[in-house]
Amino acid sequence: MNLELCWLLLRRELLVSLRRRSDLANPLFFFLIVCALFPLGLGPSPALLAGMAPGILWIVALLSVLMASDGLFRADFDDGTLEQVLLSPVSLYLTSLLKVLAHWLLSGLPLTLLSPVLALMLHMPPEGIPALLASLGLGTLVLSFIAAIGAALTVGLKRGGVLLSLLVLPLFVPVLIFGSAAVQRAVQGMDSAAPLALLGAMAALFLVVAPLAIAGALRVSHDQ
Amino acid sequence: MWAWFHKWSSPRWFYQLSGRVLPWLAVLSLVSLVVGVIWGLAFVPPDYKQGNSFRIIYIHVPAAAVAMAGYLMMATAGAISLIWRIKLADMVVKCAAPIGAALTFLALVTGAIWGKPTWGTWWVWDARITSVLVLFFLYIGIIALYEAFDNKEAAGRASAILALVGAVNIPIIYWSVEWWYSLHQPASISFTGESSIHPEMLRPLMLTISGFYCFFGWVLLLQVRNEILHRERNTRWVRDLILQR
């Protein structure tokens, strides 16, 4: 019964998101455009770009996750769905967890799948691509959970955007370090298992702990 | 024990009891700061490698230590506020954040001033400096979140949640930055190799560290007392208090 409930909740989130297609595409275009700005600003030299590509891709991916998460709870908050969820007997922990997972499936995952194309455009050596896929896949999951905490805290406020980045970006630091290190090590021909394992550990930690904070934050935002 | 806990958590009691502690804290922090700083600046012999520039540790080290301990204290207050719904703990979170941010900033600035004569540069992306910088950002986030809410009770609880999330993250941030540094930076900069500090230099340092702790407690109590008066301004005891003056 519980699994059925999870599936229903997940399906609801996916359906609602899929019906607003442009909201799904916008963070991906953001990722594409900002990555294209770097060669324009730094110069098109392949050697320079290749060296910076892991860092560029990771920082831009991080910013697009941040952008995508800004409105995560806004629609539910505005139209009263959140209130119904709070009143329902289903635990808020579960609904928050599934909401973030659904969000990741439609934002973090496509972004990860798009990243090899951009890696090639930035002349990153192809040896780094498996590590890029693995680190972005795990890393965007962690980032989505952290950003969701911030989004839940700021959902009731009129101007959330800049505030969200102030709250969330310092917490992104470890993910950025391990993620870009994984890609950099792979590019240099070293083993990138250690940073990937650390990212995996963080993903496991936040999968369990973050929904608690999100649920608490949603209650605060709703009460105010 | 619980009765004691509840007594302290009532704003009115806290206001009266903290009023008695306040002068002691003030005297203790002023005396140990003044004695410690004069002792450290004027009487301790200069370091044989760094000359007189090392004397900034008498401000730098206490500020950094209290900034970190202050975050821990703030996060603990946040947990208390969320678990037992104690409003006083909210106020502690709110009042501790600006003090902590100021101390972190002081630690960063004094560190930069110290770095210039010692390493020849104002800023190094060293693991410790970077994690203190991130700590500063965390403090700023909490202040910004609190200020963004109009409803101050919700603001307190939201800041408490953020403080707790930050506290879970601080060890991760610290180790990640440590790891990042060892990965990127070859051992080109060696940190003057002083593993132990001479006891003659240590004694005034201990004095200024305890002075900074007392100072933190003193300023925090003053701020919390102000906040109590502000939030309880419509209650009877605050009105009586004002009429007495």
Interface residues (C-beta under 8 A of the other chain):
Chain A: I149 L153 T154 G156 L157 R159 L163 L166 L167 L169 P170 L171 V173 P174 I177 F178 A181 L198 M202 V209 A213 G216 A217 V220 S221 D223 Q224
Chain B: L82 V134 F137 L138 I140 G141 A144 L145 A148 F149 D150 N151 E153 A154 R157 A158 I161 L162 L164 V165 G166 V168 N169 I172 I173 W175 S176 V177 W179 W180 L183
